[in-house]
């Protein structure tokens, strides 16, 4: 894959030169700020990794015991597969009475036929799992993530704080407990997403950039970190669509960056590229 002009980049999973885009920002910055140097020879190739397929071909309960035995033996892939399935089934109706209530509710919407089909398919797939079993999704995912399984760490990109709190049945009625539990989750999610990002997870990098940009993750350098992560995506992705989208984000942010923020961002890009190169893996967002 080749990109021309200022953002020129020759792909092949190699990490190559970062070029700062032309912008309406002061041209003096181009001379004053040190660009990341990513042009040394002999650069490592990134090994493309695909995440495990977690959805099974039939009712999940049929597969649960075998996967659980593997998980108990320390198989991180099995823990990840169990976690993703239990999370998918977390709010599925437990019995036919509950299903009928849900179908009645869905019938009120304009896209009822699609939603009803999805609800029935989910019910059939998840049938047989207890509420206690599905609530255990987090412990399986957390254990796999803590033990360094990158797909499990990346999966935290899809867990919002509100979803986590709902799955734990913790409401704002006990505000102190709610805030303490939510903040602990957000801190843990940040650790996992950082580690997945530094192992080349595009999805984790995207999630981190969004968390910083929208200030869902408070940080005094949040804007600069979001900018750096957008540049990072551009440097490692093999997708033209993703490259173009994040190039647009990056150029929009550039116009509003201060000299100090640019210095911070470029240093972060250079540091994280080196870490990704050392770890040697790339987890594309579409695999």
N, C-alpha and C positions, 0 to 999 in steps of 0.2 A: 504494500500500500504506500503510495507516495503523496505527500502534501507539499504544495509549492509555496514559494515566497517566504515570508517571515516565519511561518509555522512549518517550514519544510521538515519532513520527517520520513525516513525510509524504514518501513516496518519489516518484520520477519521475527517478531517478538523481541527485537533488540531494543535496548534503551538508548535513545539518541538525544541529540542536542535539543535543548529548550531554546526557543527563540521568542523574545518578548514581542507582542504584536504592536504594529503601528497604532497610535492612539492620539487623541486630541490632548492628552495629558502633557505636561511640560516636557519638551524634548531634553531638557537638562538632566532629567532623571536617567535617561538612557546612558549618559556618560558617567554619572555619579554612582549608580548602583551596580554592584557586581552581579553579573548573571551566573546562574548555576552552570557549572562545567560538567557536561555529561558526554564528552566526546573522546574519552580515552580509548585506546585500541584494546582488542582482546576482551571486549565486554561479554559477560555471560549471556547466553540465551535463556529466555524464560520458558519453563516447561508448562504447557497449557494443561490445566486440570479441569475435569468436569465433576460437578457435584453428583452424589449418588441419587438415583431415581428412588424417591421415597414412597410414591403411591403404588399400592399393590393392585393386582389384576382382579381380585375378588374381595369379599368381606374381610376387613382387617383383622377381626378377632381370630380368624382361622390361622393367621400368620403370627399373632402376637406372642404366643407361648415360646415358639422357636426363637424368635428375635429376642425375647426377654432373656432366654437362657444364654444366648450369645452376649447380650449386654452385661449380664452378671459375670461373665468371664472376661469382661474388659473390652469387648469389641465396640469401639467408638462409632463405627459406621452404623451398627445396629441401634445404638443409643440415639443417634441422629434420626434414623428412619422411624423409630418408635415415637420420638418427640414430635416430629412433623405430622405424623398420623394422629396422635392424640390431640395435638393442637387443632388440627382440621376438624376433629370430632368433638371438640370441647363443648360447643353449643348446639350440637345436633340433638333432635328429640330422642328421649330415652325409650319411648314406647309409642305404640300406634295412636293412643289417645293424644299424646303430646304432638305427634305428627299432624293429626287432623286439625288440632287447634292452630298450628303454624300454617297449614295449607289454607285454612279459612282466612287467616290474617293476610296471607300473600295474595289471595284472590281479589283483594281490594285494589291492587296496583295495576297499572296499565300494561306492564310487562309480565303479567301473572304467569303465563304459560311457561316462560323461561325459568322464572324463579321457582315455580312449583316443581318442574322437572329436576332442577338442581337440588331442591330440598328432599325430594324422594330418593334421588341417587345418593345423596349424603346419608340419609337415614339407612338405606340398604347397606351402604359401605361400612357404616359405623355401628350397626346393630349388634348388640351383645356386649358392648363396652359399658362399664358402670361409670357413674359420675366421678367416683374416687379415682378410677383409672385414668380418665381423660384429664383430670386436674393435675396428674403427675407429669404432664408433658414438660413442665418447666424443669423439674429435677433431672430428667433425662438429658434435656438440651444443655442445661447448665453444666452437668458433669462432663459431657462431651466437649463443650467449649473450654472448660477449665483445663482439660487434658490436651488442649492444643489442636482439636479437630477443626480446621478452618471452615468447612461448610456449616458447622454448628455455630461458630462465632459469627459468620456472615448472616445466619438466620435471624440474629437479633436486629437486623435492619428492618425486619417485618413485624417486630413486636413493639407496639407503641405503649407508652406508659399507661394510658387509659385502659387498653386491652389487658395488660398485666394486672392492674388493680382489680378489674372486673373478674378476671380469672381467679383471683385470690379472695374474692368476695369482701374486699375492703372498701368501704365507702367513706365519704367526707363527714359522716356523722361523728367519727372519731378523728378530728382534723389532725391532731398531733401524730397519731399512728399512720394516717394516710400520707402525710408529707414525709415522714421518716422512711416509710416503706418505698414510696415512689422515688425519693432521692437516692436511696440505696440501689434500686433497680437501675436508674439512669446512670449512676456511676459505674455499675457493673457492665451495662450495655456499652458504655464508652470504651472501657478496657477491651472488651471483646472485639468491637468494631475497629479499634486502632490496630489490634494484632492482626485481624483478618486483612485489613488494608495493607499492612506492611508485608503480607504474604501475597499481595497482588490481587486481592478480591475487588473487582470493579464495583460490585454492588455495595460493599462496605464503604468504599471511598465515596461513592455517590451519597450514601446515607449520612456519612459524617459531614460532608460538605453542606448538605441540606440542614442538618441539625445546627451547625454553626451559623449558617447564613440566616436562618429563621429565628435564631437565638433560643431555640429549644434546649440547646446546650450552652449555658452561660460561660463565657470566657472573654477575658479582656482582649485577646487577639483573635476573636471569633471570625471577624470579617477577613483578616489576612489568612487565616487557616482555611476558610472556605475557598478563597481565591487560589491558594496553593494546591488544594485538593482537586480543584477543577483543572489546573495545569497538569497535575499528576495523572489524571484520567487520560488527558490528551497524549501523554508520553507513553502510556503502556497499552492502550486499547488497539485492537486490530479492526475495530468496526468504524467504517467511515461515518455512519449515522451518529454514533456516540461522539466521535472526534468533532464533528461539525457542531453538534449541540453544545458540547462543553467549551468549544472555542468561542461560540457566541456568548455563553455565560461569562467566560473569562474576560472577553473584550469589554463587555458591559461593566463588569466590576472594575476593570483597570482604570477607567476614567475617574473613578471615585477613590482611588487608592492614594494614600499619603506616601511620602518617601520612606518613612519608618515602616509602614505596613508592607511596602514592596520589598524592603530589605529582609524583613522577617519572613515573608512568603517565599522568596527565592532561596533563603537558607533552608527552610523547611522542605521545599521541593528537592533540593540537592541531597539533603540528609535522607529523606524517605526513599528516593530513587536508589540510593546506595543500599539501603536496607532491603528493598525489594529485589535488587540485583543479587545481593548476597543470599537471600532466601530462595531465589531462583524459580518462583512459581507465578503463574497468572491464572486467575479464576474469572473467565469472561462472564459477564452478567447474563448472557443468553445461553449458558450451558449448565 
